Amino acid sequence: MIRNMSYQLIKLISLLILPMSLAYANPSQRDNDETTQTQPQISDGLRYDTWGIAIGVRRGDIPYAVEDDEVYDVLPLLKYQGAYGFIDGMEAGLHLWKNDTHQVNAYTRFRFVDIPKELQNESQAQAFDFGLQYKFNDGPWEADVALLSDSNKRGYMYTRAKYHWHNGDWDLIPYAELQWKTDKFNQHYYGVGTYDAEGGLQFNAGITARYHVSRNLYLLGKFGVGRLEDAVAELPTIDSQYQYESFLGFGFFPEPGKQRFDHRNPSATKDNDQFLRIAHGWATPSNLSDILSGNAEKDPYNNQMTSLFYGTRLTDTLFTLPIELYFTPGAVWHYDSEVQNDIVEAVVAIKAFYTFKFGPRWRLGVAEGLSYVSDLTYIEGSEIAEKGYKPSKLLNYLDFSFEVNIGDIINSQSMQNLWLGYSIHHRSGIFESSSAFGRIKGGSNYQTVTLQWHF
């Protein structure tokens, strides 16, 4: 129990530190060409985008001896490349050391365990594993090796090679990967704790693809196959040695070859591409539709939270519209009450802002990302328990905001970068559609008052 609590604490600290470190930018680097943050880096015809947000459906074969043959997952994906780390879909790293060719990273990657979806909430066997990664880049070639462990010190290692190919509207990345798994790992995940299993070598290969449809819109796809080692394939729990997976979705990435869009917003200058936002909020047992329709109920225990978010601008235009995108990690403190203890929450997201003028300037915002809590809040736990789910600390994160510019209201030039607003802080499991979030339907909502300062 103590070992598991220590691992959870380390994981929470990592999730707090990683996005903050990713977002912290070197001022001298920001003073370089403006296009480096809003356009893909191009080298020898290759594209390396610095940001992106996507969603899609993953299909995985079930290798176990069960009636179901396949399982589907809805996956929201973020991409961000910063000076000190990266997020790339279901993996992320914090640079411990790097140069132009080599990297050593504190690293995390999501490990899928494909079982029938009705069993996924109870088992919650798949999760983000943590470890160390070495990565090598040379032109279109990329190779990495990582040593990882789950929360119970069941270890494994992988080595992987990729080739980046770009032509016109197409980006293709074929890959091959070898996984070395320990006896303890195979016995738990394939012998399901009942049958002894030897460690061994699993082989995976496939290709990821991206097609540029128009402006910032892209179609995404993936197809891969994995071959389990013979010792695992011969277990009574396994009925297939080969496991196929695929992914199909869409996303928003930098538009190739376009300059920045200047919508002449005073807070959108080169010197004001970051923000700090502080918010204080109150829990509500109401769902999103009730809140948006003005019918939110008050939490009888008056549970409250305070959050601090940092933002760094990725682009100030989307589909040629004056929509700004920010990479925004944050930390949230949930206060103790008569029904819960103090709880810490870590968030990483990409948020879009649309500014319009109706007297003073007003702004609408919406964010998509991931949220991880050190413990379940009362407002969330009570709903999960009522529906009979096993809770998940990792859930999808949404934020909806409406703000007004303080400088415009009081006619003060010095306050032109300060915004006062209202926002909804939302965690949910995307209606049982994602095993990454424990196949949960429900979550929590907080209504907050915000102050956001751009600098």
Secondary structure as a PSIPRED ss2 file (coil, helix, strand):
# PSIPRED VFORMAT (PSIPRED V4.0)

   1 M C   1.000  0.000  0.000
   2 I H   0.000  1.000  0.000
   3 R H   0.000  1.000  0.000
   4 N H   0.000  1.000  0.000
   5 M H   0.000  1.000  0.000
   6 S H   0.000  1.000  0.000
   7 Y H   0.000  1.000  0.000
   8 Q H   0.000  1.000  0.000
   9 L H   0.000  1.000  0.000
  10 I H   0.000  1.000  0.000
  11 K H   0.000  1.000  0.000
  12 L H   0.000  1.000  0.000
  13 I H   0.000  1.000  0.000
  14 S H   0.000  1.000  0.000
  15 L H   0.000  1.000  0.000
  16 L H   0.000  1.000  0.000
  17 I H   0.000  1.000  0.000
  18 L H   0.000  1.000  0.000
  19 P H   0.000  1.000  0.000
  20 M H   0.000  1.000  0.000
  21 S H   0.000  1.000  0.000
  22 L H   0.000  1.000  0.000
  23 A H   0.000  1.000  0.000
  24 Y C   1.000  0.000  0.000
  25 A C   1.000  0.000  0.000
  26 N C   1.000  0.000  0.000
  27 P H   0.000  1.000  0.000
  28 S H   0.000  1.000  0.000
  29 Q H   0.000  1.000  0.000
  30 R H   0.000  1.000  0.000
  31 D C   1.000  0.000  0.000
  32 N C   1.000  0.000  0.000
  33 D C   1.000  0.000  0.000
  34 E H   0.000  1.000  0.000
  35 T H   0.000  1.000  0.000
  36 T H   0.000  1.000  0.000
  37 Q H   0.000  1.000  0.000
  38 T C   1.000  0.000  0.000
  39 Q C   1.000  0.000  0.000
  40 P C   1.000  0.000  0.000
  41 Q E   0.000  0.000  1.000
  42 I E   0.000  0.000  1.000
  43 S E   0.000  0.000  1.000
  44 D C   1.000  0.000  0.000
  45 G C   1.000  0.000  0.000
  46 L E   0.000  0.000  1.000
  47 R E   0.000  0.000  1.000
  48 Y E   0.000  0.000  1.000
  49 D C   1.000  0.000  0.000
  50 T C   1.000  0.000  0.000
  51 W E   0.000  0.000  1.000
  52 G E   0.000  0.000  1.000
  53 I E   0.000  0.000  1.000
  54 A E   0.000  0.000  1.000
  55 I E   0.000  0.000  1.000
  56 G E   0.000  0.000  1.000
  57 V E   0.000  0.000  1.000
  58 R E   0.000  0.000  1.000
  59 R E   0.000  0.000  1.000
  60 G E   0.000  0.000  1.000
  61 D E   0.000  0.000  1.000
  62 I C   1.000  0.000  0.000
  63 P C   1.000  0.000  0.000
  64 Y E   0.000  0.000  1.000
  65 A C   1.000  0.000  0.000
  66 V C   1.000  0.000  0.000
  67 E C   1.000  0.000  0.000
  68 D C   1.000  0.000  0.000
  69 D C   1.000  0.000  0.000
  70 E E   0.000  0.000  1.000
  71 V E   0.000  0.000  1.000
  72 Y E   0.000  0.000  1.000
  73 D E   0.000  0.000  1.000
  74 V E   0.000  0.000  1.000
  75 L E   0.000  0.000  1.000
  76 P E   0.000  0.000  1.000
  77 L E   0.000  0.000  1.000
  78 L E   0.000  0.000  1.000
  79 K E   0.000  0.000  1.000
  80 Y E   0.000  0.000  1.000
  81 Q E   0.000  0.000  1.000
  82 G C   1.000  0.000  0.000
  83 A C   1.000  0.000  0.000
  84 Y C   1.000  0.000  0.000
  85 G E   0.000  0.000  1.000
  86 F E   0.000  0.000  1.000
  87 I E   0.000  0.000  1.000
  88 D E   0.000  0.000  1.000
  89 G C   1.000  0.000  0.000
  90 M C   1.000  0.000  0.000
  91 E E   0.000  0.000  1.000
  92 A E   0.000  0.000  1.000
  93 G E   0.000  0.000  1.000
  94 L E   0.000  0.000  1.000
  95 H E   0.000  0.000  1.000
  96 L E   0.000  0.000  1.000
  97 W E   0.000  0.000  1.000
  98 K E   0.000  0.000  1.000
  99 N C   1.000  0.000  0.000
 100 D C   1.000  0.000  0.000
 101 T C   1.000  0.000  0.000
 102 H E   0.000  0.000  1.000
 103 Q E   0.000  0.000  1.000
 104 V E   0.000  0.000  1.000
 105 N E   0.000  0.000  1.000
 106 A E   0.000  0.000  1.000
 107 Y E   0.000  0.000  1.000
 108 T E   0.000  0.000  1.000
 109 R E   0.000  0.000  1.000
 110 F E   0.000  0.000  1.000
 111 R E   0.000  0.000  1.000
 112 F C   1.000  0.000  0.000
 113 V C   1.000  0.000  0.000
 114 D C   1.000  0.000  0.000
 115 I C   1.000  0.000  0.000
 116 P C   1.000  0.000  0.000
 117 K H   0.000  1.000  0.000
 118 E H   0.000  1.000  0.000
 119 L H   0.000  1.000  0.000
 120 Q H   0.000  1.000  0.000
 121 N H   0.000  1.000  0.000
 122 E H   0.000  1.000  0.000
 123 S H   0.000  1.000  0.000
 124 Q C   1.000  0.000  0.000
 125 A C   1.000  0.000  0.000
 126 Q C   1.000  0.000  0.000
 127 A E   0.000  0.000  1.000
 128 F E   0.000  0.000  1.000
 129 D E   0.000  0.000  1.000
 130 F E   0.000  0.000  1.000
 131 G E   0.000  0.000  1.000
 132 L E   0.000  0.000  1.000
 133 Q E   0.000  0.000  1.000
 134 Y E   0.000  0.000  1.000
 135 K E   0.000  0.000  1.000
 136 F E   0.000  0.000  1.000
 137 N E   0.000  0.000  1.000
 138 D E   0.000  0.000  1.000
 139 G C   1.000  0.000  0.000
 140 P C   1.000  0.000  0.000
 141 W E   0.000  0.000  1.000
 142 E E   0.000  0.000  1.000
 143 A E   0.000  0.000  1.000
 144 D E   0.000  0.000  1.000
 145 V E   0.000  0.000  1.000
 146 A E   0.000  0.000  1.000
 147 L E   0.000  0.000  1.000
 148 L E   0.000  0.000  1.000
 149 S E   0.000  0.000  1.000
 150 D C   1.000  0.000  0.000
 151 S C   1.000  0.000  0.000
 152 N C   1.000  0.000  0.000
 153 K C   1.000  0.000  0.000
 154 R C   1.000  0.000  0.000
 155 G E   0.000  0.000  1.000
 156 Y E   0.000  0.000  1.000
 157 M E   0.000  0.000  1.000
 158 Y E   0.000  0.000  1.000
 159 T E   0.000  0.000  1.000
 160 R E   0.000  0.000  1.000
 161 A E   0.000  0.000  1.000
 162 K E   0.000  0.000  1.000
 163 Y E   0.000  0.000  1.000
 164 H C   1.000  0.000  0.000
 165 W E   0.000  0.000  1.000
 166 H E   0.000  0.000  1.000
 167 N E   0.000  0.000  1.000
 168 G C   1.000  0.000  0.000
 169 D C   1.000  0.000  0.000
 170 W E   0.000  0.000  1.000
 171 D E   0.000  0.000  1.000
 172 L E   0.000  0.000  1.000
 173 I E   0.000  0.000  1.000
 174 P E   0.000  0.000  1.000
 175 Y E   0.000  0.000  1.000
 176 A E   0.000  0.000  1.000
 177 E E   0.000  0.000  1.000
 178 L E   0.000  0.000  1.000
 179 Q E   0.000  0.000  1.000
 180 W E   0.000  0.000  1.000
 181 K E   0.000  0.000  1.000
 182 T C   1.000  0.000  0.000
 183 D H   0.000  1.000  0.000
 184 K H   0.000  1.000  0.000
 185 F H   0.000  1.000  0.000
 186 N H   0.000  1.000  0.000
 187 Q H   0.000  1.000  0.000
 188 H H   0.000  1.000  0.000
 189 Y H   0.000  1.000  0.000
 190 Y C   1.000  0.000  0.000
 191 G C   1.000  0.000  0.000
 192 V C   1.000  0.000  0.000
 193 G C   1.000  0.000  0.000
 194 T C   1.000  0.000  0.000
 195 Y C   1.000  0.000  0.000
 196 D C   1.000  0.000  0.000
 197 A C   1.000  0.000  0.000
 198 E C   1.000  0.000  0.000
 199 G C   1.000  0.000  0.000
 200 G E   0.000  0.000  1.000
 201 L E   0.000  0.000  1.000
 202 Q E   0.000  0.000  1.000
 203 F E   0.000  0.000  1.000
 204 N E   0.000  0.000  1.000
 205 A E   0.000  0.000  1.000
 206 G E   0.000  0.000  1.000
 207 I E   0.000  0.000  1.000
 208 T E   0.000  0.000  1.000
 209 A E   0.000  0.000  1.000
 210 R E   0.000  0.000  1.000
 211 Y E   0.000  0.000  1.000
 212 H E   0.000  0.000  1.000
 213 V E   0.000  0.000  1.000
 214 S E   0.000  0.000  1.000
 215 R C   1.000  0.000  0.000
 216 N C   1.000  0.000  0.000
 217 L E   0.000  0.000  1.000
 218 Y E   0.000  0.000  1.000
 219 L E   0.000  0.000  1.000
 220 L E   0.000  0.000  1.000
 221 G E   0.000  0.000  1.000
 222 K E   0.000  0.000  1.000
 223 F E   0.000  0.000  1.000
 224 G E   0.000  0.000  1.000
 225 V E   0.000  0.000  1.000
 226 G E   0.000  0.000  1.000
 227 R E   0.000  0.000  1.000
 228 L C   1.000  0.000  0.000
 229 E C   1.000  0.000  0.000
 230 D H   0.000  1.000  0.000
 231 A H   0.000  1.000  0.000
 232 V H   0.000  1.000  0.000
 233 A H   0.000  1.000  0.000
 234 E C   1.000  0.000  0.000
 235 L C   1.000  0.000  0.000
 236 P C   1.000  0.000  0.000
 237 T C   1.000  0.000  0.000
 238 I E   0.000  0.000  1.000
 239 D C   1.000  0.000  0.000
 240 S C   1.000  0.000  0.000
 241 Q C   1.000  0.000  0.000
 242 Y E   0.000  0.000  1.000
 243 Q E   0.000  0.000  1.000
 244 Y E   0.000  0.000  1.000
 245 E E   0.000  0.000  1.000
 246 S E   0.000  0.000  1.000
 247 F E   0.000  0.000  1.000
 248 L E   0.000  0.000  1.000
 249 G E   0.000  0.000  1.000
 250 F E   0.000  0.000  1.000
 251 G E   0.000  0.000  1.000
 252 F E   0.000  0.000  1.000
 253 F C   1.000  0.000  0.000
 254 P C   1.000  0.000  0.000
 255 E C   1.000  0.000  0.000
 256 P C   1.000  0.000  0.000
 257 G C   1.000  0.000  0.000
 258 K C   1.000  0.000  0.000
 259 Q C   1.000  0.000  0.000
 260 R C   1.000  0.000  0.000
 261 F C   1.000  0.000  0.000
 262 D C   1.000  0.000  0.000
 263 H C   1.000  0.000  0.000
 264 R C   1.000  0.000  0.000
 265 N C   1.000  0.000  0.000
 266 P H   0.000  1.000  0.000
 267 S H   0.000  1.000  0.000
 268 A H   0.000  1.000  0.000
 269 T C   1.000  0.000  0.000
 270 K H   0.000  1.000  0.000
 271 D H   0.000  1.000  0.000
 272 N H   0.000  1.000  0.000
 273 D C   1.000  0.000  0.000
 274 Q E   0.000  0.000  1.000
 275 F E   0.000  0.000  1.000
 276 L E   0.000  0.000  1.000
 277 R E   0.000  0.000  1.000
 278 I E   0.000  0.000  1.000
 279 A E   0.000  0.000  1.000
 280 H E   0.000  0.000  1.000
 281 G E   0.000  0.000  1.000
 282 W E   0.000  0.000  1.000
 283 A E   0.000  0.000  1.000
 284 T E   0.000  0.000  1.000
 285 P C   1.000  0.000  0.000
 286 S C   1.000  0.000  0.000
 287 N C   1.000  0.000  0.000
 288 L H   0.000  1.000  0.000
 289 S H   0.000  1.000  0.000
 290 D H   0.000  1.000  0.000
 291 I H   0.000  1.000  0.000
 292 L H   0.000  1.000  0.000
 293 S C   1.000  0.000  0.000
 294 G C   1.000  0.000  0.000
 295 N C   1.000  0.000  0.000
 296 A C   1.000  0.000  0.000
 297 E C   1.000  0.000  0.000
 298 K C   1.000  0.000  0.000
 299 D C   1.000  0.000  0.000
 300 P C   1.000  0.000  0.000
 301 Y C   1.000  0.000  0.000
 302 N C   1.000  0.000  0.000
 303 N C   1.000  0.000  0.000
 304 Q E   0.000  0.000  1.000
 305 M E   0.000  0.000  1.000
 306 T E   0.000  0.000  1.000
 307 S E   0.000  0.000  1.000
 308 L E   0.000  0.000  1.000
 309 F E   0.000  0.000  1.000
 310 Y E   0.000  0.000  1.000
 311 G E   0.000  0.000  1.000
 312 T E   0.000  0.000  1.000
 313 R E   0.000  0.000  1.000
 314 L E   0.000  0.000  1.000
 315 T E   0.000  0.000  1.000
 316 D C   1.000  0.000  0.000
 317 T C   1.000  0.000  0.000
 318 L E   0.000  0.000  1.000
 319 F C   1.000  0.000  0.000
 320 T C   1.000  0.000  0.000
 321 L E   0.000  0.000  1.000
 322 P C   1.000  0.000  0.000
 323 I E   0.000  0.000  1.000
 324 E E   0.000  0.000  1.000
 325 L E   0.000  0.000  1.000
 326 Y E   0.000  0.000  1.000
 327 F E   0.000  0.000  1.000
 328 T E   0.000  0.000  1.000
 329 P E   0.000  0.000  1.000
 330 G E   0.000  0.000  1.000
 331 A E   0.000  0.000  1.000
 332 V E   0.000  0.000  1.000
 333 W E   0.000  0.000  1.000
 334 H E   0.000  0.000  1.000
 335 Y C   1.000  0.000  0.000
 336 D C   1.000  0.000  0.000
 337 S E   0.000  0.000  1.000
 338 E C   1.000  0.000  0.000
 339 V C   1.000  0.000  0.000
 340 Q E   0.000  0.000  1.000
 341 N C   1.000  0.000  0.000
 342 D C   1.000  0.000  0.000
 343 I E   0.000  0.000  1.000
 344 V E   0.000  0.000  1.000
 345 E E   0.000  0.000  1.000
 346 A E   0.000  0.000  1.000
 347 V E   0.000  0.000  1.000
 348 V E   0.000  0.000  1.000
 349 A E   0.000  0.000  1.000
 350 I E   0.000  0.000  1.000
 351 K E   0.000  0.000  1.000
 352 A E   0.000  0.000  1.000
 353 F E   0.000  0.000  1.000
 354 Y E   0.000  0.000  1.000
 355 T E   0.000  0.000  1.000
 356 F E   0.000  0.000  1.000
 357 K E   0.000  0.000  1.000
 358 F C   1.000  0.000  0.000
 359 G C   1.000  0.000  0.000
 360 P C   1.000  0.000  0.000
 361 R E   0.000  0.000  1.000
 362 W E   0.000  0.000  1.000
 363 R E   0.000  0.000  1.000
 364 L E   0.000  0.000  1.000
 365 G E   0.000  0.000  1.000
 366 V E   0.000  0.000  1.000
 367 A E   0.000  0.000  1.000
 368 E E   0.000  0.000  1.000
 369 G E   0.000  0.000  1.000
 370 L E   0.000  0.000  1.000
 371 S E   0.000  0.000  1.000
 372 Y E   0.000  0.000  1.000
 373 V E   0.000  0.000  1.000
 374 S C   1.000  0.000  0.000
 375 D C   1.000  0.000  0.000
 376 L C   1.000  0.000  0.000
 377 T C   1.000  0.000  0.000
 378 Y H   0.000  1.000  0.000
 379 I H   0.000  1.000  0.000
 380 E H   0.000  1.000  0.000
 381 G H   0.000  1.000  0.000
 382 S H   0.000  1.000  0.000
 383 E H   0.000  1.000  0.000
 384 I H   0.000  1.000  0.000
 385 A H   0.000  1.000  0.000
 386 E H   0.000  1.000  0.000
 387 K H   0.000  1.000  0.000
 388 G C   1.000  0.000  0.000
 389 Y C   1.000  0.000  0.000
 390 K C   1.000  0.000  0.000
 391 P C   1.000  0.000  0.000
 392 S C   1.000  0.000  0.000
 393 K C   1.000  0.000  0.000
 394 L E   0.000  0.000  1.000
 395 L E   0.000  0.000  1.000
 396 N E   0.000  0.000  1.000
 397 Y E   0.000  0.000  1.000
 398 L E   0.000  0.000  1.000
 399 D E   0.000  0.000  1.000
 400 F E   0.000  0.000  1.000
 401 S E   0.000  0.000  1.000
 402 F E   0.000  0.000  1.000
 403 E E   0.000  0.000  1.000
 404 V E   0.000  0.000  1.000
 405 N E   0.000  0.000  1.000
 406 I H   0.000  1.000  0.000
 407 G H   0.000  1.000  0.000
 408 D H   0.000  1.000  0.000
 409 I H   0.000  1.000  0.000
 410 I H   0.000  1.000  0.000
 411 N C   1.000  0.000  0.000
 412 S C   1.000  0.000  0.000
 413 Q H   0.000  1.000  0.000
 414 S H   0.000  1.000  0.000
 415 M H   0.000  1.000  0.000
 416 Q C   1.000  0.000  0.000
 417 N C   1.000  0.000  0.000
 418 L E   0.000  0.000  1.000
 419 W E   0.000  0.000  1.000
 420 L E   0.000  0.000  1.000
 421 G E   0.000  0.000  1.000
 422 Y E   0.000  0.000  1.000
 423 S E   0.000  0.000  1.000
 424 I E   0.000  0.000  1.000
 425 H E   0.000  0.000  1.000
 426 H E   0.000  0.000  1.000
 427 R E   0.000  0.000  1.000
 428 S E   0.000  0.000  1.000
 429 G C   1.000  0.000  0.000
 430 I C   1.000  0.000  0.000
 431 F C   1.000  0.000  0.000
 432 E C   1.000  0.000  0.000
 433 S C   1.000  0.000  0.000
 434 S C   1.000  0.000  0.000
 435 S H   0.000  1.000  0.000
 436 A H   0.000  1.000  0.000
 437 F H   0.000  1.000  0.000
 438 G C   1.000  0.000  0.000
 439 R C   1.000  0.000  0.000
 440 I C   1.000  0.000  0.000
 441 K C   1.000  0.000  0.000
 442 G C   1.000  0.000  0.000
 443 G E   0.000  0.000  1.000
 444 S E   0.000  0.000  1.000
 445 N E   0.000  0.000  1.000
 446 Y E   0.000  0.000  1.000
 447 Q E   0.000  0.000  1.000
 448 T E   0.000  0.000  1.000
 449 V E   0.000  0.000  1.000
 450 T E   0.000  0.000  1.000
 451 L E   0.000  0.000  1.000
 452 Q E   0.000  0.000  1.000
 453 W E   0.000  0.000  1.000
 454 H E   0.000  0.000  1.000
 455 F C   1.000  0.000  0.000
